Amino acid sequence: MTVYERTGIRLHLMMCVLCRRYRKQLLLIRSLLRKDNSDTTTHHLSEEARKRIARELTNETD
């Protein structure tokens, strides 16, 4: 981004409470995802869950 674009965004964030809130939520999600990726625990879905997801995905494409 150019200096002008960054400045424009900073000014907008200073005035817009909704965008500040949204940015805060994005930063929280980002930090949680990074924390989760550092976890060495492997997560597995049950066969029933896999079938349910496949069924839902098939329904979405119909």
C-alpha positions in Angstrom: 0.0 0.0 0.0 1.1 3.5 -0.6 1.8 6.0 2.2 -1.4 7.9 1.1 -3.5 4.7 1.3 -2.1 3.8 4.8 -2.8 7.3 6.0 -6.3 7.2 4.7 -7.0 3.9 6.4 -5.5 5.2 9.7 -7.7 8.3 9.5 -10.8 6.3 8.8 -10.1 4.0 11.7 -9.7 7.0 14.0 -13.3 8.0 13.1 -15.1 4.8 12.4 -16.0 2.8 15.5 -17.4 -0.1 13.5 -14.2 -0.6 11.5 -12.1 -0.4 14.7 -14.3 -3.1 16.2 -14.0 -5.2 13.1 -10.2 -4.8 13.0 -10.1 -5.8 16.7 -12.1 -9.0 15.9 -9.9 -9.8 13.0 -6.7 -9.5 15.1 -8.3 -11.7 17.8 -9.2 -14.4 15.2 -5.7 -14.1 13.7 -4.1 -14.6 17.1 -6.3 -17.5 18.0 -5.6 -19.3 14.7 -1.8 -18.8 15.2 -2.1 -20.2 18.7 -4.1 -23.2 17.4 -1.5 -23.9 14.7 1.2 -24.1 17.3 -0.7 -26.8 19.2 0.8 -30.2 18.4 -2.5 -32.0 19.1 -4.0 -33.7 16.1 -7.7 -33.4 15.6 -9.7 -36.2 13.9 -13.3 -36.2 12.8 -15.4 -39.2 13.4 -16.6 -41.2 10.4 -20.2 -39.9 11.1 -19.0 -36.3 11.1 -17.2 -36.9 7.8 -20.3 -38.3 6.2 -22.4 -35.5 7.5 -20.0 -32.9 6.1 -19.9 -34.7 2.7 -23.7 -34.8 2.6 -24.0 -31.1 3.4 -21.4 -30.2 0.7 -23.2 -32.3 -1.8 -26.5 -30.5 -0.9 -24.9 -27.1 -1.4 -23.7 -27.9 -4.9 -27.1 -29.2 -6.1 
